[in-house]
Amino acid sequence: MFEAFQAQTFQLANGIQIRGVIGGSGPPVLLLHGFPQTHVCWHKVAPELASRFTVVATDLRGYGASSKPEGGKNHLN
């Protein structure tokens, strides 16, 4: 799955990490999943798009291998 793609961890502010894959060439396309999926839901679509676009598919924060927010007081986060 995602054989022609490169796994990537995007480092954001405050130590937040977003995990995903990137591949292809051309104008960028960002693929975001819904609940309760991860970036893997794009495994059939992304290779097709990569023939014309630079495809970035990530796990939203709190999903898959992306970092999760702290639970906080009373687990409100």
Secondary structure, DSSP 4 states (H G I P E B T S, - for coil): --TTSEEEEEE-GGG-EEEEEEEE-SSEEEEE--TT--GGGGTTHHHHHTTTSEEEEEPPTTSTTS------GGG--
